[in-house]
């Protein structure tokens, strides 16, 4: 039972860290065009310039 005193705060901290990382990716528009990315990957357009 004593170990739960350590494990619960650690798990809450790591969960909060994961949530902050997810919110950061939303803020930086990482999920804007997932369908277009998959189509470019499959079609072989390997240019280094991202589409606007």
Residue pairs with C-beta under 8 A, 6 or more apart in sequence:
25 31
33 51
36 51
40 51
